[in-house]
């Protein structure tokens, strides 16, 4: 990793989330390996004796213990083959390391398609775990379930899986940053960081602003690292200097103008399309950010020492008729001090 890589601060900030996923992956691999048939060349007592320690000597029949515990792990040959394929899937994903979380969108490629494919690849870990669970419960069927080892789409992930998946770091041309296509993936704690190449629309992430989603455009990876502090779905983009820079923090308040802080908006309107993003669309995105950031005007609050205006009340408790109001005003205005 180059020290000049703009994504370096983001990688470091999101390392915990990435490590949590890979730690879970490693634990699953260990558990699956323990399920496979043991080496028939021995009686299984050596690892059992080592696990039990010297305390077992003379007290526990390690050979019998091994027959009760170790060999219980074995499955039927056909079933063992499924477990081995699932294990191969898991170890292959683990071997990719951080590369599993990195997406490079080729110029002209669909951003939605590239992200969907990357998530389906990550999801193979969840698919493999589910296949293993089906085998253990006796519900495994090769025709529908083997496909889960090849790809497991985000739409099929459950709540826990959407909170465990690692964040994705995505390099993409500004011309291809149609971020609105990612709304279906903004769930759980899914987080995406874009490194935008070349010219970009001024506010490509504007349409993603919603109450529970962290959205940020910035010009520096160190700023984008702020995304790591939000325990929910979020998107950050490292954009060119002439783009809008803003942050929408769901913890900022109940109203959108409290949650949205705008550091910079371009003064000049765009003049040319950026890829498939027309001039009109670019202007609309900028206007959207500006509108969200502006607190609406409210009616002025009367001074605290101003007399309260109250309606005249009749004898029956209802609002008084006009004639009663007039009578009340005349009585209040008349000087009755000299009356006997």
C-alpha positions as CSV (number, residue, x, y, z in Angstrom):
1,X,0.0,0.0,0.0
2,X,1.5,3.3,-1.1
3,X,1.7,6.0,1.6
4,X,0.4,8.4,-1.0
5,X,-2.8,6.4,-1.6
6,X,-5.7,8.7,-0.8
7,X,-7.6,5.7,0.7
8,X,-4.9,4.9,3.2
9,X,-6.5,6.9,6.1
10,X,-9.9,5.3,5.3
11,X,-8.4,1.8,5.3
12,X,-6.9,2.4,8.7
13,X,-10.1,3.9,10.1
14,X,-12.3,1.0,8.8
15,X,-9.7,-1.7,9.7
16,X,-11.7,-2.8,12.7
17,X,-14.8,-3.6,10.6
18,X,-12.7,-5.4,8.0
19,X,-10.8,-7.4,10.7
20,X,-14.1,-8.4,12.4
21,X,-15.3,-10.0,9.1
22,X,-12.0,-11.8,8.5
23,X,-11.8,-12.9,12.1
24,X,-15.3,-14.4,11.8
25,X,-14.3,-16.0,8.6
26,X,-11.2,-17.6,10.2
27,X,-13.3,-18.9,13.1
28,X,-15.8,-20.5,10.7
29,X,-12.9,-22.2,8.8
30,X,-11.6,-23.7,12.1
31,X,-15.0,-25.0,13.0
32,X,-15.6,-26.5,9.6
33,X,-12.2,-28.2,9.6
34,X,-13.2,-29.8,12.9
35,X,-16.3,-31.3,11.3
36,X,-14.4,-33.2,8.6
37,X,-13.5,-36.9,9.1
38,X,-10.4,-37.5,11.1
39,X,-7.3,-39.2,9.8
40,X,-8.1,-43.0,10.0
41,X,-4.3,-43.8,10.3
42,X,-4.5,-43.2,14.1
43,X,-7.0,-43.9,16.8
44,X,-7.4,-40.2,17.6
45,X,-6.1,-40.5,21.1
46,X,-3.0,-38.2,20.7
47,X,-4.8,-34.9,20.1
48,X,-7.3,-35.8,22.7
49,X,-4.6,-36.6,25.3
50,X,-2.9,-33.3,24.5
51,X,-6.2,-31.4,24.9
52,X,-7.0,-33.0,28.2
53,X,-3.5,-32.7,29.7
54,X,-1.8,-34.7,32.3
55,X,-4.9,-34.7,34.5
56,X,-6.4,-37.3,32.2
57,X,-3.6,-39.8,32.9
58,X,-4.9,-42.7,34.9
59,X,-8.3,-41.1,35.1
60,X,-9.8,-40.9,31.6
61,X,-9.7,-43.6,28.9
62,X,-8.5,-41.3,26.1
63,X,-9.2,-44.0,23.4
64,X,-12.8,-44.3,24.5
65,X,-13.1,-40.5,24.8
66,X,-11.7,-40.2,21.2
67,X,-14.3,-42.6,19.9
68,X,-17.1,-40.7,21.5
69,X,-15.9,-37.2,20.6
70,X,-13.5,-37.2,17.6
71,X,-15.2,-39.7,15.4
72,X,-18.6,-38.1,16.0
73,X,-17.3,-35.3,13.7
74,X,-17.4,-37.6,10.6
75,X,-20.1,-37.3,8.0
76,X,-21.1,-39.6,5.2
77,X,-18.7,-39.5,2.2
78,X,-21.1,-37.6,-0.1
79,X,-21.9,-35.1,2.7
80,X,-18.2,-34.7,3.5
81,X,-17.7,-33.6,-0.1
82,X,-20.2,-30.8,0.3
83,X,-18.5,-29.7,3.5
84,X,-15.1,-29.7,1.8
85,X,-16.4,-27.6,-1.1
86,X,-17.8,-25.1,1.4
87,X,-14.4,-25.1,3.2
88,X,-12.6,-24.4,-0.1
89,X,-14.9,-21.5,-0.7
90,X,-14.2,-20.1,2.8
91,X,-10.4,-20.5,2.6
92,X,-10.4,-19.0,-0.9
93,X,-12.2,-15.9,0.4
94,X,-9.9,-15.7,3.4
95,X,-6.8,-15.8,1.1
96,X,-7.9,-12.7,-0.7
97,X,-7.5,-10.6,2.5
98,X,-8.2,-6.9,1.9
99,X,-8.5,-7.4,-1.8
100,X,-12.0,-8.9,-1.1
101,X,-13.1,-5.4,0.0
102,X,-11.7,-3.5,-3.0
103,X,-13.6,-2.8,-6.2
104,X,-12.1,-1.2,-9.3
105,X,-14.9,-0.1,-11.7
106,X,-13.7,-0.1,-15.2
107,X,-14.5,3.1,-17.3
108,X,-18.0,2.8,-18.7
109,X,-18.9,-0.2,-16.4
110,X,-22.1,-0.1,-14.4
111,X,-21.4,0.9,-10.8
112,X,-24.5,-1.0,-9.6
113,X,-23.3,-4.1,-11.4
114,X,-19.8,-3.9,-10.1
115,X,-20.9,-3.4,-6.5
116,X,-23.6,-6.1,-6.8
117,X,-20.9,-8.5,-8.0
118,X,-18.5,-7.6,-5.3
119,X,-21.1,-8.1,-2.6
120,X,-22.2,-11.4,-4.1
121,X,-18.5,-12.5,-3.8
122,X,-18.4,-11.4,-0.1
123,X,-21.7,-13.2,0.3
124,X,-20.2,-16.5,-0.7
125,X,-18.9,-16.7,2.9
126,X,-22.5,-16.4,4.2
127,X,-23.7,-18.9,1.5
128,X,-21.1,-21.4,2.5
129,X,-22.0,-21.1,6.2
130,X,-25.7,-21.7,5.3
131,X,-24.8,-24.7,3.2
132,X,-22.9,-26.2,6.2
133,X,-25.9,-25.5,8.4
134,X,-28.2,-27.3,6.0
135,X,-25.9,-30.3,5.8
136,X,-25.8,-30.6,9.6
137,X,-29.6,-30.3,9.9
138,X,-30.2,-32.8,7.0
139,X,-31.9,-30.3,4.8
140,X,-29.2,-29.9,2.2
141,X,-30.2,-30.3,-1.5
142,X,-27.5,-30.0,-4.2
143,X,-29.6,-28.4,-6.9
144,X,-30.7,-25.2,-5.1
145,X,-28.0,-24.9,-2.5
146,X,-24.7,-25.5,-4.4
147,X,-25.2,-22.2,-6.2
148,X,-24.8,-20.4,-2.9
149,X,-21.1,-21.4,-3.0
150,X,-20.7,-19.6,-6.3
151,X,-22.4,-16.3,-5.4
152,X,-24.8,-15.1,-2.7
153,X,-26.6,-11.9,-3.6
154,X,-27.0,-9.1,-1.1
155,X,-30.8,-9.3,-1.4
156,X,-30.6,-12.7,0.4
157,X,-28.4,-11.5,3.3
158,X,-30.1,-11.5,6.7
159,X,-29.8,-8.7,9.3
160,X,-26.7,-10.2,11.0
161,X,-24.9,-10.7,7.7
162,X,-25.6,-7.1,6.7
163,X,-24.0,-5.9,9.9
164,X,-20.9,-8.2,9.6
165,X,-20.0,-7.6,5.9
166,X,-16.8,-5.5,5.4
167,X,-16.9,-2.0,4.0
168,X,-16.1,-1.7,0.3
169,X,-13.4,0.7,-1.1
170,X,-14.4,1.6,-4.7
171,X,-12.4,3.3,-7.4
172,X,-14.6,4.7,-10.1
173,X,-14.6,7.4,-12.8
174,X,-16.7,10.4,-12.0
175,X,-18.6,9.9,-15.2
176,X,-19.8,6.5,-13.9
177,X,-20.7,7.6,-10.4
178,X,-24.5,7.1,-10.5
179,X,-24.7,6.8,-6.8
180,X,-28.5,6.7,-6.6
181,X,-28.2,3.1,-7.9
182,X,-26.7,2.0,-4.5
183,X,-29.8,2.8,-2.3
184,X,-30.8,-0.9,-2.1
185,X,-27.4,-1.7,-0.5
186,X,-27.6,0.9,2.3
187,X,-28.7,-1.3,5.1
188,X,-27.3,-2.7,8.3
189,X,-23.8,-1.3,8.7
190,X,-22.9,-1.4,5.0
191,X,-20.3,1.3,4.2
192,X,-18.9,2.4,0.9
193,X,-16.0,4.7,0.1
194,X,-15.5,6.0,-3.4
195,X,-12.2,7.3,-4.8
196,X,-13.4,9.4,-7.8
197,X,-11.2,9.5,-10.9
198,X,-11.3,12.4,-13.3
199,X,-14.1,14.9,-13.8
200,X,-17.2,14.5,-11.7
201,X,-20.7,16.0,-11.1
202,X,-20.5,18.5,-8.3
203,X,-22.8,16.6,-5.9
204,X,-23.0,12.9,-7.1
205,X,-24.1,11.6,-3.6
206,X,-26.9,14.1,-3.0
207,X,-29.7,11.7,-3.7
208,X,-28.4,9.3,-1.0
209,X,-29.2,11.8,1.8
210,X,-31.8,10.3,4.1
211,X,-32.3,10.3,7.9
212,X,-30.4,7.1,8.7
213,X,-27.6,7.3,6.2
214,X,-24.2,8.9,6.7
215,X,-23.3,10.7,3.4
216,X,-20.1,12.7,2.9
217,X,-18.2,14.3,0.0
218,X,-14.7,15.5,0.7
219,X,-11.4,16.1,-1.0
220,X,-9.2,14.2,1.5
221,X,-9.1,10.6,2.6
222,X,-8.5,11.8,6.2
223,X,-11.9,13.5,6.2
224,X,-13.6,10.4,4.7
225,X,-12.3,8.4,7.7
226,X,-15.0,10.1,9.7
227,X,-17.4,7.5,8.2
228,X,-15.9,4.9,10.5
229,X,-17.5,6.6,13.5
230,X,-21.1,5.9,12.3
231,X,-22.6,2.6,13.3
232,X,-25.0,2.3,10.4
233,X,-25.1,2.5,6.6
234,X,-23.0,5.2,5.0
235,X,-21.2,6.5,1.9
236,X,-18.2,8.7,1.5
237,X,-16.6,10.0,-1.7
238,X,-13.2,11.6,-2.2
239,X,-14.0,14.0,-5.0
240,X,-12.1,16.6,-7.0
241,X,-11.5,20.0,-5.3
242,X,-14.0,21.8,-7.5
243,X,-16.9,19.5,-6.3
244,X,-19.3,20.2,-3.5
245,X,-18.0,19.2,0.0
246,X,-20.6,18.4,2.7
247,X,-21.4,15.9,5.4
248,X,-24.8,14.5,6.4
249,X,-24.5,13.1,9.9
250,X,-27.6,11.3,11.1
251,X,-26.7,12.1,14.7
252,X,-26.7,15.9,14.0
253,X,-30.4,16.4,14.8
254,X,-34.0,15.6,13.9
255,X,-34.2,18.0,10.9
256,X,-32.2,17.6,7.7
257,X,-30.7,21.1,8.0
258,X,-29.3,20.2,11.4
259,X,-27.7,17.0,10.1
260,X,-26.3,18.5,6.9
261,X,-23.2,20.7,7.0
262,X,-22.0,22.2,3.7
263,X,-18.4,23.3,3.5
264,X,-18.3,24.2,-0.2
265,X,-20.7,24.6,-3.1
266,X,-19.4,25.5,-6.6
267,X,-20.4,29.1,-7.6
268,X,-20.7,28.5,-11.3
269,X,-23.3,26.1,-12.7
270,X,-22.0,23.2,-14.9
271,X,-21.9,23.8,-18.6
272,X,-21.3,20.3,-20.0
273,X,-22.5,16.8,-19.2
274,X,-20.3,14.4,-17.2
275,X,-20.7,11.0,-18.8
276,X,-24.4,10.2,-18.7
277,X,-25.1,12.9,-16.1
278,X,-26.7,15.8,-18.0
279,X,-26.2,19.5,-17.1
280,X,-29.8,19.6,-15.8
281,X,-29.2,16.6,-13.5
282,X,-26.0,18.2,-12.2
283,X,-27.8,21.4,-11.4
284,X,-30.6,19.5,-9.7
285,X,-28.1,17.7,-7.5
286,X,-26.5,20.9,-6.4
287,X,-29.9,22.5,-5.7
288,X,-30.9,19.5,-3.7
289,X,-27.9,19.9,-1.3
290,X,-28.5,23.7,-1.1
291,X,-32.2,23.2,-0.3
292,X,-31.5,20.5,2.4
293,X,-29.0,22.8,4.1
294,X,-31.2,25.9,4.3
295,X,-33.3,26.1,7.5
296,X,-36.8,27.3,6.5
297,X,-38.0,30.7,7.7
298,X,-40.2,30.7,10.8
299,X,-42.8,33.3,12.1
300,X,-41.1,35.9,14.4
301,X,-41.5,35.2,18.1
302,X,-43.2,38.0,19.9
303,X,-41.2,39.9,22.6
304,X,-41.6,38.4,26.1
305,X,-43.0,41.7,27.5
306,X,-45.7,42.0,24.8
307,X,-49.3,41.9,26.2
308,X,-51.0,38.6,25.5
309,X,-53.9,38.9,23.1
310,X,-56.9,37.0,24.6
311,X,-60.4,36.6,23.2
312,X,-63.3,37.9,25.2
313,X,-65.2,35.1,26.8
314,X,-68.9,35.1,27.4
315,X,-70.7,34.0,30.5
316,X,-71.2,30.5,29.1
317,X,-67.4,30.1,28.5
318,X,-67.7,30.4,24.8
319,X,-66.0,33.1,22.7
320,X,-68.0,36.3,23.1
321,X,-70.2,37.8,20.4
322,X,-69.0,41.2,18.9
323,X,-71.5,43.1,21.1
324,X,-70.1,41.6,24.2
325,X,-66.6,42.4,23.1
326,X,-67.7,46.1,22.6
327,X,-69.3,46.2,26.1
328,X,-66.1,44.7,27.6
329,X,-64.0,47.4,25.9
330,X,-66.3,50.2,27.0
331,X,-66.3,49.1,30.7
332,X,-62.5,48.8,30.7
333,X,-62.1,52.2,29.1
334,X,-64.6,54.1,31.3
335,X,-63.5,56.1,34.3
336,X,-65.9,55.1,37.1
337,X,-64.0,56.4,40.0
338,X,-66.4,59.3,40.8
339,X,-69.5,57.1,40.8
340,X,-71.3,56.9,44.3
